[in-house]
Amino acid sequence: MSALILKCIACLTMLMDHIGYHTGIDWLRMVGRISLPIFVYLTASGYRKTSDPFRYILRLLAFALISEPIYDYCFFSTRYNGAQNIMFTLAMGLMAIMFDDKLRGKKYAFLLIPIPVGFIMYLADLMHADYGMYGVLLAVLFYLFDPISEEARGRKPFFIAMTVIAGILFAGRFILLDYSTQALKALGESASISFLSGIKLKPVSSWGKTQLWAIAALPFILLYNGERGVNIKSPVLRKLYQYSFYLFYPLHLLIIALIVRH
């Protein structure tokens, strides 16, 4: 499966998700969970192919800034500082990957990796970027365990398994948090070794269950063959093709907003 097909799947499922948000159609939101892991994976994979990671990050940040007022208008009808669009998350995920890449190859410097990566994860949550620290962490994990990377040669089954585990943990994050909170609470309240008997698991939220559908993105990711899927010789057309997927994000939000708000 080429990058072109993956991008189309991600864009289509994202569109369905946002339509589902405004119409209240639950199954559209479920299908929409597929989009984020694919976008994150393509961003992480794109880092290996770019000749200028700084320009890549700046491009994402530029479209994040362009998209933000449209994002606010689409989902909140006014300026809203309590949430930032997914382009910011992808840009910060790329920053975390860059720090990991630059430090990992140096003697002893790899020990410092958790500092910048952890700070970027914290920043993503602090600024209320979409998916927050989980989106940033997923980008790093997808980068580290990319099954089609050079590092995966000879160890592909391991890299596939780690990619699947990363995707499952991301999809089930709210369920894991709910259960962990209850377990820690029971541990704190229990006065005996048999504290496990006191654990009472609260019902998982419906949104937490909906997030599980993100697992459906994994088959598409694992079928990716590393090919672009299109061969455009003209530099102008190549740029138009490249930016069309960036532009899809603010444009589809604007169209949805104009339909919903009028």
C-alpha positions as CSV (number, residue, x, y, z in Angstrom):
1,M,0.0,0.0,0.0
2,S,1.5,3.3,-1.1
3,A,1.7,6.6,0.8
4,L,-0.9,8.0,-1.6
5,I,-3.5,5.4,-0.6
6,L,-2.7,5.8,3.1
7,K,-3.1,9.6,2.8
8,C,-6.5,9.2,1.1
9,I,-7.7,6.8,3.7
10,A,-6.6,9.1,6.5
11,C,-8.2,12.1,4.9
12,L,-11.5,10.3,4.2
13,T,-11.8,8.9,7.7
14,M,-10.9,12.3,9.2
15,L,-13.7,13.8,7.1
16,M,-16.1,11.2,8.3
17,D,-15.1,11.8,11.9
18,H,-15.7,15.5,11.7
19,I,-19.1,15.0,9.9
20,G,-19.9,12.6,12.7
21,Y,-19.0,15.2,15.3
22,H,-21.5,17.7,14.0
23,T,-24.3,15.2,13.1
24,G,-24.0,13.0,16.2
25,I,-23.6,9.8,14.1
26,D,-21.6,7.5,16.3
27,W,-20.4,5.1,13.6
28,L,-18.8,7.9,11.7
29,R,-16.8,8.9,14.8
30,M,-15.8,5.3,15.2
31,V,-14.5,5.1,11.6
32,G,-12.8,8.4,12.2
33,R,-10.5,7.0,14.8
34,I,-8.6,5.4,12.0
35,S,-7.2,8.7,10.7
36,L,-5.0,9.9,13.5
37,P,-2.7,6.9,13.8
38,I,-2.2,6.9,10.0
39,F,-1.4,10.6,9.9
40,V,1.1,10.2,12.8
41,Y,2.7,7.2,11.1
42,L,3.1,9.0,7.8
43,T,4.6,12.0,9.7
44,A,7.1,9.7,11.5
45,S,7.9,7.9,8.3
46,G,8.3,11.2,6.5
47,Y,11.1,12.2,8.8
48,R,13.3,9.4,7.4
49,K,12.8,10.7,3.9
50,T,13.0,14.5,4.3
51,S,16.2,16.2,3.5
52,D,15.4,19.1,5.8
53,P,13.5,18.2,9.1
54,F,13.5,21.8,10.2
55,R,11.6,22.9,7.1
56,Y,9.3,19.9,7.6
57,I,8.5,21.1,11.2
58,L,8.0,24.7,10.0
59,R,5.7,23.6,7.3
60,L,3.5,21.8,9.8
61,L,3.6,24.7,12.2
62,A,2.6,27.1,9.4
63,F,-0.4,25.1,8.5
64,A,-1.2,24.7,12.2
65,L,-1.4,28.4,12.5
66,I,-3.4,28.8,9.3
67,S,-5.8,26.1,10.4
68,E,-6.3,27.2,14.0
69,P,-9.0,30.0,13.5
70,I,-10.8,27.7,11.1
71,Y,-10.6,24.8,13.6
72,D,-12.0,27.1,16.4
73,Y,-14.8,28.3,14.1
74,C,-15.7,24.7,13.0
75,F,-15.8,23.1,16.5
76,F,-16.5,26.0,18.9
77,S,-18.0,28.8,16.6
78,T,-15.6,31.3,18.3
79,R,-12.0,31.8,19.3
80,Y,-11.2,29.0,21.8
81,N,-7.9,28.5,23.6
82,G,-8.8,25.3,25.3
83,A,-7.9,23.1,22.3
84,Q,-5.4,23.3,19.5
85,N,-5.6,21.5,16.1
86,I,-3.9,18.3,15.2
87,M,-1.2,20.0,13.1
88,F,0.4,21.3,16.3
89,T,0.5,17.7,17.6
90,L,2.1,16.4,14.4
91,A,4.7,19.2,14.5
92,M,5.5,18.5,18.1
93,G,5.7,14.7,17.4
94,L,8.2,15.5,14.7
95,M,10.2,17.7,17.1
96,A,10.4,14.8,19.6
97,I,11.5,12.4,16.8
98,M,14.2,14.8,15.7
99,F,15.6,15.1,19.3
100,D,15.5,11.3,19.6
101,D,17.3,10.9,16.3
102,K,20.0,13.4,17.0
103,L,20.8,12.1,20.5
104,R,20.4,8.4,20.0
105,G,23.4,8.1,17.8
106,K,25.8,9.8,20.2
107,K,27.7,8.1,23.1
108,Y,25.9,8.6,26.4
109,A,23.8,11.4,24.9
110,F,21.0,8.9,24.4
111,L,20.5,9.0,28.1
112,L,19.2,12.5,27.7
113,I,16.4,11.6,25.3
114,P,13.6,11.4,27.9
115,I,14.2,15.1,28.8
116,P,13.4,16.8,25.5
117,V,10.8,14.2,24.5
118,G,9.1,14.4,27.9
119,F,9.1,18.2,27.8
120,I,7.5,18.2,24.3
121,M,4.9,15.7,25.6
122,Y,4.2,18.0,28.5
123,L,4.0,21.0,26.2
124,A,1.5,19.3,24.0
125,D,-0.8,18.7,27.0
126,L,-0.1,22.2,28.4
127,M,-1.3,23.9,25.2
128,H,-4.2,21.4,24.8
129,A,-3.1,20.1,21.4
130,D,-5.4,17.5,20.0
131,Y,-4.4,14.1,21.5
132,G,-1.8,15.8,23.6
133,M,1.1,13.8,24.9
134,Y,-0.3,10.6,23.6
135,G,-0.1,11.8,20.0
136,V,3.5,12.9,20.5
137,L,4.5,9.6,22.2
138,L,2.8,7.6,19.4
139,A,4.9,9.5,16.8
140,V,8.1,8.6,18.6
141,L,7.1,4.9,19.0
142,F,6.0,4.6,15.3
143,Y,9.4,6.1,14.3
144,L,11.4,3.8,16.6
145,F,9.6,0.7,15.5
146,D,8.8,1.4,11.9
147,P,8.6,-2.1,10.2
148,I,10.0,-0.8,6.9
149,S,12.9,1.1,8.4
150,E,16.5,0.0,7.9
151,E,16.7,-0.8,11.6
152,A,14.0,-3.4,11.1
153,R,16.0,-5.5,8.7
154,G,16.4,-9.0,10.1
155,R,14.1,-8.1,13.0
156,K,10.9,-7.3,11.2
157,P,8.6,-9.5,13.3
158,F,9.8,-7.7,16.4
159,F,9.2,-4.3,14.9
160,I,5.8,-5.3,13.7
161,A,4.9,-6.5,17.1
162,M,6.1,-3.3,18.8
163,T,4.1,-1.2,16.2
164,V,1.0,-3.2,17.0
165,I,1.5,-2.8,20.8
166,A,2.0,0.9,20.4
167,G,-1.2,1.2,18.4
168,I,-3.2,-0.9,20.9
169,L,-1.9,1.1,23.9
170,F,-2.8,4.3,22.2
171,A,-6.3,3.1,21.3
172,G,-6.9,1.7,24.8
173,R,-5.3,4.6,26.7
174,F,-8.5,5.8,28.4
175,I,-9.5,2.3,29.4
176,L,-6.0,1.7,30.9
177,L,-6.1,5.0,32.7
178,D,-9.5,4.2,34.2
179,Y,-8.4,0.8,35.4
180,S,-5.1,2.1,36.7
181,T,-6.8,4.9,38.6
182,Q,-9.1,2.4,40.3
183,A,-6.2,0.0,41.0
184,L,-4.1,2.8,42.6
185,K,-7.1,4.0,44.6
186,A,-7.8,0.5,45.9
187,L,-4.1,0.1,46.8
188,G,-4.1,3.3,48.7
189,E,-7.2,2.5,50.7
190,S,-6.3,-1.1,51.4
191,A,-4.6,-2.0,54.6
192,S,-3.7,-5.6,53.7
193,I,-1.7,-7.4,51.1
194,S,-5.0,-8.7,49.5
195,F,-5.8,-5.2,48.2
196,L,-6.8,-6.6,44.8
197,S,-10.0,-7.8,46.3
198,G,-11.0,-4.2,47.0
199,I,-10.6,-3.0,43.4
200,K,-13.8,-1.7,41.9
201,L,-13.5,-0.9,38.3
202,K,-15.7,2.0,37.2
203,P,-17.5,1.7,33.9
204,V,-15.3,2.8,30.9
205,S,-16.6,5.9,29.3
206,S,-18.3,5.6,25.9
207,W,-15.6,7.8,24.4
208,G,-12.9,5.5,25.8
209,K,-14.6,2.6,24.0
210,T,-14.9,4.6,20.8
211,Q,-11.1,5.2,20.9
212,L,-10.6,1.5,20.6
213,W,-11.5,1.8,16.9
214,A,-8.1,3.3,16.3
215,I,-6.8,-0.2,16.3
216,A,-8.4,-0.6,12.9
217,A,-5.6,1.7,11.5
218,L,-2.9,-0.8,12.2
219,P,-3.6,-3.1,9.2
220,F,-3.4,-0.2,6.8
221,I,-0.1,0.9,8.4
222,L,1.4,-2.5,8.3
223,L,0.5,-2.8,4.6
224,Y,2.5,0.3,3.8
225,N,5.3,-0.5,1.3
226,G,7.2,2.7,1.6
227,E,6.4,3.8,-2.0
228,R,5.0,7.3,-2.8
229,G,2.4,5.8,-5.1
230,V,2.6,8.6,-7.7
231,N,5.4,9.7,-10.0
232,I,5.2,13.4,-10.8
233,K,8.0,14.8,-12.9
234,S,7.0,18.4,-13.0
235,P,8.4,20.3,-9.9
236,V,5.3,22.6,-9.9
237,L,2.8,19.7,-10.0
238,R,4.9,17.9,-7.4
239,K,4.6,20.8,-5.0
240,L,0.9,21.1,-5.7
241,Y,0.5,17.4,-4.9
242,Q,2.5,17.7,-1.7
243,Y,0.6,20.7,-0.4
244,S,-2.8,19.4,-1.4
245,F,-2.9,17.1,1.6
246,Y,-1.9,19.9,3.9
247,L,-4.5,22.2,2.5
248,F,-7.2,19.5,2.8
249,Y,-7.2,19.9,6.6
250,P,-8.2,23.6,6.8
251,L,-10.3,23.5,3.7
252,H,-12.5,20.6,4.8
253,L,-13.0,22.2,8.2
254,L,-14.0,25.5,6.6
255,I,-16.5,23.8,4.3
256,I,-18.0,21.9,7.3
257,A,-18.1,25.1,9.4
258,L,-19.9,27.1,6.6
259,I,-22.5,24.4,6.3
260,V,-23.0,24.0,10.0
261,R,-22.9,27.6,11.0
262,H,-25.3,28.9,8.2
